[in-house]
Amino acid sequence: MFKYTLDNKRYHTLNYFFKNKFGCKVFKVSLNGNFSCPNFKNNMGCIFCHAGSGNHLEDKTLEEQFDIVRIPLDKKWPNSKYIAYFQANSNTYAPLEELKAKYERALNIPNVIGIDIATRSDCLSEEILDYLSELNKRTFLMVEIGLQSIHEETLKLINRGHDLKNFEEAIKKLKARGIMVVVHIINGLPYETKEMMLDTVKYLNNLGIDGIKIHMLYIPKETKIAEMYLNKPFHLLSKEEYVDIVCEQLEYLNENIVIMRITGDPLIQELIEPKWLIKKFEVLNAIDKEMKKRDIFQGDKVIP
């Protein structure tokens, strides 16, 4: 069995990471801190995003949002701990004092043992980085950065609003402060080849990241990409193509990189295509079966 799993997987699971680090069951609870996004505000946003994305609980307090998730989990796992996950939009896009107030408030919720902050590489001022460095010294901290692709033509096509250099500089600054970094990528972006997607993970593997979230591109309603797709359909990966690409991507990632997500998770009422993505566990099982069939593990193709 792969040494970084408790679930008979062939890759480094988040469940293993948390259990090994904290010695107990740990859950991430998604919170909406009512933050905005500079790219949406100033540049019409990424083509797959729309206003109001998140957990749609912005009218509730952080504590109320937390309890919606915590109460049923506590009944099943009464000794579990929690990570407060600021997920919706860009969660460092606000004045420092506002960030401090919301982060510290979340950390004061009982049984919260750390914080996970999702943001963009262009929303990390030196002032914010210094605060995150201080925060990292007194609690468990993860910072998640969206990249999606290393290819400049793709970043322009998806209207990402920053280039690869900006992303790389942000990662280096976070790592220099000893902060755990998780990066998001999307497979199946318009006109990208399998080789381009593999190049993205090879690049990230050499950047010293700690974790990765691998998503499958899907077409949400009421977005720019939906207009593009409906007017001039482009190729969307089949489940078989996606599984093939993910399996090989995992081989190019160091075994100590935590695989925090390995497929997309769209809401059926917001989805145009591909419909196969709705059956998340079928996708997960297909990846497991294909890795076993190929007899491969995460890190197999990493050159020492």
Residue pairs with C-beta under 8 A, 6 or more apart in sequence:
1 8
2 9
2 10
2 11
2 12
2 255
2 297
2 298
3 255
4 11
4 12
4 13
4 16
4 17
4 255
4 256
4 298
5 11
5 12
5 13
5 15
5 16
6 13
6 15
6 16
6 19
7 13
7 15
7 16
9 288
10 250
10 288
10 291
10 292
10 296
10 297
10 298
11 250
11 259
11 262
11 291
11 297
11 298
12 255
12 256
12 257
12 258
12 259
12 298
13 258
13 259
14 211
14 258
14 259
14 260
17 211
17 258
18 25
18 26
19 25
19 26
21 140
22 81
22 113
24 79
24 80
24 81
25 77
25 79
25 80
25 81
26 80
26 81
26 82
26 83
26 113
27 69
27 73
27 77
27 80
27 81
27 82
27 83
28 82
28 83
28 85
28 116
29 65
29 66
29 69
29 70
29 82
29 83
29 84
29 85
30 54
30 55
30 65
30 69
30 85
30 87
30 88
31 55
31 57
31 62
31 65
31 66
31 84
31 85
31 86
31 87
31 88
31 106
32 54
32 55
32 56
32 57
32 58
32 65
32 87
32 88
33 62
33 86
33 88
33 91
33 102
34 58
35 86
35 88
35 89
35 90
35 91
35 92
35 93
35 94
36 89
36 90
36 93
36 94
37 45
37 49
37 89
37 90
37 93
37 120
38 90
38 93
38 120
38 122
38 123
38 161
39 45
39 46
39 49
39 90
39 120
39 122
39 159
39 160
39 161
39 162
40 46
40 49
40 51
40 89
42 161
43 159
43 161
44 159
44 224
45 51
45 159
45 224
46 148
46 158
46 159
46 160
46 161
47 157
47 158
47 159
47 223
47 224
47 225
47 228
48 158
48 186
48 217
48 218
48 219
48 220
48 223
48 224
48 225
49 223
50 220
50 222
50 223
53 88
53 89
54 87
54 88
54 89
55 65
55 87
55 88
57 64
57 65
57 68
58 88
60 68
62 84
62 102
62 105
62 106
62 109
63 105
63 109
66 82
66 84
66 106
66 109
66 112
70 82
70 111
73 80
74 80
80 111
81 111
81 112
81 113
82 109
82 111
82 112
82 113
83 112
83 113
83 114
83 115
83 116
83 140
83 142
84 103
84 106
84 107
84 109
84 112
84 114
84 115
84 116
85 115
85 116
85 118
86 102
86 103
86 106
86 115
86 116
86 117
86 118
87 116
87 118
90 118
90 119
90 120
90 123
91 99
91 117
91 118
91 119
92 99
92 117
92 119
92 120
92 123
92 124
92 128
93 119
93 120
93 123
96 127
96 128
96 131
99 128
99 131
100 131
103 115
103 117
103 135
106 112
106 115
107 115
107 139
113 139
113 140
114 139
114 140
114 141
114 142
115 135
115 139
115 140
115 141
115 142
116 141
116 142
116 143
116 144
116 182
117 132
117 141
117 142
117 143
117 144
118 144
118 146
119 143
119 144
119 145
120 145
120 146
120 161
120 162
121 145
121 146
121 147
121 162
121 166
121 167
121 169
121 170
121 171
122 161
122 162
122 166
122 170
124 170
124 173
124 174
129 173
129 174
129 177
132 141
132 143
132 174
132 177
132 179
133 177
133 178
133 179
135 141
136 177
136 178
136 179
141 179
141 180
142 179
142 180
142 181
142 182
142 210
142 211
143 174
143 179
143 180
143 181
143 182
144 181
144 182
144 183
144 184
144 213
145 167
145 170
145 171
145 174
145 181
145 182
145 183
145 184
146 183
146 184
147 167
147 183
147 184
147 185
147 200
147 204
148 154
148 155
148 158
148 160
148 184
148 185
148 186
148 189
149 155
149 158
149 185
149 186
149 189
149 192
149 196
149 197
149 200
150 164
150 199
150 200
150 203
150 204
151 192
151 196
151 199
151 200
152 163
152 164
154 189
154 190
154 191
154 192
154 196
155 162
155 163
155 164
157 189
157 190
157 191
158 189
158 190
158 225
159 224
168 207
171 181
171 183
171 207
171 208
171 209
174 181
175 181
175 208
180 210
180 211
181 209
181 210
181 211
182 209
182 210
182 211
182 212
182 213
182 258
182 260
183 204
183 209
183 211
183 212
183 213
184 212
184 213
184 215
185 197
185 200
185 201
185 204
185 212
185 213
185 214
185 215
186 215
186 216
186 217
187 197
187 214
187 215
187 216
187 217
187 237
187 242
187 245
187 246
187 249
188 197
188 216
188 217
188 236
188 237
188 241
188 242
189 217
190 217
190 225
190 228
190 234
191 234
194 241
194 244
194 245
194 248
197 245
197 249
198 245
198 248
198 249
198 252
201 212
201 249
201 252
201 253
202 252
204 212
204 253
205 252
205 253
205 254
205 257
205 302
209 257
210 257
210 258
211 257
211 258
211 259
211 260
212 253
212 257
212 258
212 259
212 260
213 260
213 261
214 246
214 249
214 259
214 261
214 262
214 263
215 261
215 263
215 264
216 237
216 242
216 263
216 264
216 274
216 277
216 283
217 236
217 237
217 264
218 236
218 264
218 266
218 271
218 272
218 273
218 274
218 277
219 225
219 226
219 229
219 236
219 271
219 272
219 273
219 274
220 226
220 266
220 270
220 271
220 272
221 270
221 271
221 272
226 272
228 234
229 272
229 273
230 272
236 273
236 274
237 245
237 274
238 274
238 276
239 274
239 276
239 282
239 283
239 286
242 263
242 283
243 283
243 286
243 287
243 290
244 290
246 262
246 263
246 287
247 287
247 290
247 291
247 294
247 296
248 301
250 259
250 291
250 296
250 297
250 298
250 299
251 296
251 297
251 298
251 299
251 300
251 301
251 302
252 301
252 302
253 259
253 298
253 299
253 302
254 298
254 299
254 302
255 297
255 298
255 299
255 302
257 298
259 298
262 284
262 287
263 277
263 280
263 283
263 284
263 287
264 277
265 280
266 277
266 278
268 278
271 277
271 278
276 282
276 283
277 283
291 297
